[in-house]
Structures are given as structure tokens and as C-alpha cells.
Amino acid sequence: MDYVSALVPPVVMAVFFIGLIRVIVKTQGGANKAKEDAAVDAALARAEGAKQASGSAGDA
């Protein structure tokens, strides 16, 4: 019975890991992908705008 108690933790971890990977794969893309992409694009545009504004202010 020692082999059973030795194998249970790795098996449990493997099951949870497989579940985690399935959740990650399922949440990629889908209906919210466009909203997520738009949010990232907006954040990058704000950061780029702030960077350009601070560069322009330093030149004046």
C-alpha cells in the first residue's frame, strides 16, 4: 500500500494541471477576445501618447 500513497500526490497534481491547461485553452479567444484586444490596444496607445507628450514637453 506504500506505492498507492506514493502515487496519489503526483496523480492529483497531474489532474489539476490538466484541468488548468484546459481552462487556459478554453478562455483563449472566444467572444471576449475583441474586447480584450481593444483594451490592450487602448492601454498601449495611452502609454505611447504619454511618452510622446513628455518628450514634446521636454523639447519646448
Distance bins in CASP14 RR format, pairs under 12 A and 6 or more apart:
PFRMAT RR
TARGET T0000
AUTHOR 0000-0000-0000
RMODE 2
METHOD distances of the structure
MODEL  1
1 7 0 0 0 0 0 1 0 0 0 0 0
1 8 0 0 0 0 0 1 0 0 0 0 0
2 8 0 0 0 0 0 1 0 0 0 0 0
3 10 0 0 0 0 0 1 0 0 0 0 0
3 11 0 0 0 0 0 1 0 0 0 0 0
4 10 0 0 0 0 0 1 0 0 0 0 0
4 11 0 0 0 0 1 0 0 0 0 0 0
5 11 0 0 0 0 0 1 0 0 0 0 0
5 12 0 0 0 0 0 1 0 0 0 0 0
7 13 0 0 0 0 0 1 0 0 0 0 0
7 14 0 0 0 0 0 1 0 0 0 0 0
8 14 0 0 0 0 0 1 0 0 0 0 0
8 15 0 0 0 0 0 1 0 0 0 0 0
9 15 0 0 0 0 0 1 0 0 0 0 0
9 16 0 0 0 0 0 1 0 0 0 0 0
10 16 0 0 0 0 0 1 0 0 0 0 0
10 17 0 0 0 0 0 1 0 0 0 0 0
11 17 0 0 0 0 0 1 0 0 0 0 0
11 18 0 0 0 0 0 1 0 0 0 0 0
12 18 0 0 0 0 0 1 0 0 0 0 0
12 19 0 0 0 0 0 1 0 0 0 0 0
13 19 0 0 0 0 0 1 0 0 0 0 0
13 20 0 0 0 0 0 1 0 0 0 0 0
14 20 0 0 0 0 0 1 0 0 0 0 0
14 21 0 0 0 0 0 1 0 0 0 0 0
15 21 0 0 0 0 0 1 0 0 0 0 0
15 22 0 0 0 0 0 1 0 0 0 0 0
16 22 0 0 0 0 0 1 0 0 0 0 0
16 23 0 0 0 0 0 1 0 0 0 0 0
17 23 0 0 0 0 0 1 0 0 0 0 0
17 24 0 0 0 0 0 1 0 0 0 0 0
18 24 0 0 0 0 0 1 0 0 0 0 0
18 25 0 0 0 0 0 1 0 0 0 0 0
19 25 0 0 0 0 1 0 0 0 0 0 0
19 26 0 0 0 0 1 0 0 0 0 0 0
19 27 0 0 0 0 0 1 0 0 0 0 0
20 26 0 0 0 0 0 1 0 0 0 0 0
20 27 0 0 0 0 0 1 0 0 0 0 0
21 27 0 0 0 0 0 1 0 0 0 0 0
21 28 0 0 0 0 0 1 0 0 0 0 0
22 28 0 0 0 0 0 1 0 0 0 0 0
26 32 0 0 0 0 0 1 0 0 0 0 0
27 33 0 0 0 0 1 0 0 0 0 0 0
27 36 0 0 0 0 1 0 0 0 0 0 0
28 36 0 0 0 0 1 0 0 0 0 0 0
28 37 0 0 0 0 0 1 0 0 0 0 0
29 35 0 0 0 0 0 1 0 0 0 0 0
29 36 0 0 0 0 1 0 0 0 0 0 0
29 37 0 0 0 0 1 0 0 0 0 0 0
30 36 0 0 0 0 1 0 0 0 0 0 0
30 37 0 0 0 0 0 1 0 0 0 0 0
32 38 0 0 0 0 0 1 0 0 0 0 0
32 39 0 0 0 0 1 0 0 0 0 0 0
33 39 0 0 0 0 0 1 0 0 0 0 0
33 40 0 0 0 0 0 1 0 0 0 0 0
34 40 0 0 0 0 0 1 0 0 0 0 0
34 41 0 0 0 0 0 1 0 0 0 0 0
35 41 0 0 0 0 0 1 0 0 0 0 0
35 42 0 0 0 0 0 1 0 0 0 0 0
36 42 0 0 0 0 0 1 0 0 0 0 0
36 43 0 0 0 0 0 1 0 0 0 0 0
37 43 0 0 0 0 0 1 0 0 0 0 0
37 44 0 0 0 0 0 1 0 0 0 0 0
38 44 0 0 0 0 0 1 0 0 0 0 0
38 45 0 0 0 0 0 1 0 0 0 0 0
39 45 0 0 0 0 0 1 0 0 0 0 0
39 46 0 0 0 0 0 1 0 0 0 0 0
40 46 0 0 0 0 0 1 0 0 0 0 0
40 47 0 0 0 0 0 1 0 0 0 0 0
41 47 0 0 0 0 0 1 0 0 0 0 0
41 48 0 0 0 0 0 1 0 0 0 0 0
42 48 0 0 0 0 0 1 0 0 0 0 0
42 49 0 0 0 0 0 1 0 0 0 0 0
43 49 0 0 0 0 0 1 0 0 0 0 0
43 50 0 0 0 0 0 1 0 0 0 0 0
44 50 0 0 0 0 0 1 0 0 0 0 0
44 51 0 0 0 0 0 1 0 0 0 0 0
45 51 0 0 0 0 0 1 0 0 0 0 0
45 52 0 0 0 0 0 1 0 0 0 0 0
46 52 0 0 0 0 0 1 0 0 0 0 0
46 53 0 0 0 0 0 1 0 0 0 0 0
47 53 0 0 0 0 0 1 0 0 0 0 0
47 54 0 0 0 0 0 1 0 0 0 0 0
48 54 0 0 0 0 0 1 0 0 0 0 0
48 55 0 0 0 0 0 1 0 0 0 0 0
49 55 0 0 0 0 1 0 0 0 0 0 0
49 56 0 0 0 0 1 0 0 0 0 0 0
49 57 0 0 0 0 0 1 0 0 0 0 0
50 56 0 0 0 0 0 1 0 0 0 0 0
50 57 0 0 0 0 0 1 0 0 0 0 0
51 57 0 0 0 0 0 1 0 0 0 0 0
51 58 0 0 0 0 0 1 0 0 0 0 0
52 58 0 0 0 0 0 1 0 0 0 0 0
52 59 0 0 0 0 0 1 0 0 0 0 0
53 59 0 0 0 0 0 1 0 0 0 0 0
53 60 0 0 0 0 0 1 0 0 0 0 0
54 60 0 0 0 0 0 1 0 0 0 0 0
END
